[in-house]
């Protein structure tokens, strides 16, 4: 623990010397997350960044990582944001990349996992690699094996020996807590530190039994030191080791594709099954769900439009513009270098609804002008002129409202930044689509009806003139 503290002192100095860091909080011997077992050679440091800083959080992390690696090359470090780490723990996918290796042979997994970690560590942008072995191993354990017959002859019961051994290592909690200022404080009593300095001092510790007999722990039980043990993990009752990694300066899809290529090139033994999990797995599930939501949204919008206009031409024209507005979403993401993720997918679905609303405004006016006797071309031009301002003002208002998110001006806005960029891109292109594509498609779909209408009018006029003669 003392050695770990010295190393973390140096890491903390590096963090405090970083201009963007406002403060730090350190725990030595503990680690972030829901880990059940922590060792003395672990620790974590929570870092608070200044609100007004010249560099983003990813740039600060990259700089600090480089400094720590240069000065403490043996230190195994992992950078994560607190909220993302907690959400990841709850969803059982704390890291962006997880390579799950399944095999009933534990020795084979222990051999393969470090090789996989070394191989994916060569990929640019893949950092903070954990091989699933070194980061899940416990420290040495002390085992007490009581000899019941010998303990009985010396006047001790097995339970008394177990309680004596526990009092050395963990202590015994007092039954009645201490009351101070109206608050109960539990008290744990254990033997002094000198009894735990080595196995020899533990064995030589003398205890008294309830019957008044005296004996050392070594004479009552065999005390042995057990080697470190790996955490045993299973998924669907199958044993596995999970190799994990985080990303720096690359998107998740590209990184996973490269990881797949590297692992496939290793030609792992036939008894090892590979599954890719982590944020990537959750993202694929979310994409599948959102794709179904998108399809359902299109069907519902089409149904609403069909009930409103009572023909297929108007819904088809409006949805054509809605679908084509996806090009604006893709263009905005490409222009800003933003990845297509769950957040931007949600923005795409929002854009489809907004574009459909603009189409309703336009075609509703067109239908009204046609009912007043205007021909299709004149009605469409008149409707576009009258609805130009509402459509542009609606789009500009939505774009302006999304700008703070798109520029990531507030704390935590980075999570919704892709959504805002997707909406802005879709709305920008929708102003053109709603005023050009929607009326053109609607005109092309209804021109036969228009021609039939005027032919019918001519026939009726001709019949009326014949009858008058």
Secondary structure, DSSP 8 states (H G I E B T S, - for coil): -HHHHHHHHHHHHHHHTSTTEEEEEEEES--SSS-S---TT-EEEEEEE-SS-SS-HHHHHHHHHHHHHHH-TT-------HHHHHHHHHTT--SSEEEEEE-S-HHHHHHHHHHHHHHHTTSTTEEEEE-SSGGGB---EEEEEE-HHHHHHTT--HHHHHHHHHHHHT-EE-SS-EEETTEEE--EE---GGGGSSHHHHHT-EEE-TTS-EEEHHHHEEEEEE---B--EEETTEEEEEEEEEESSS-HHHHHHHHHHHHHHT---TT-EEEEETHHHHHHHHHHHHHHHHHHHHHHHHHHHHHHHSSHHHHHHHHHHHHHTHHHHHHHHHHHT----HHHHHHHHHHHHHHHHHHHHHHHHHHHHHHTT--HHHHHHHHHHHHHHHHHHHHHHHHHHHHHHHTT-STTTHHHHHHHHHHHHHHHHHHHIIIIIHHHHHHHHHHHHHHHHHHHHHHHHHHHHHHH-
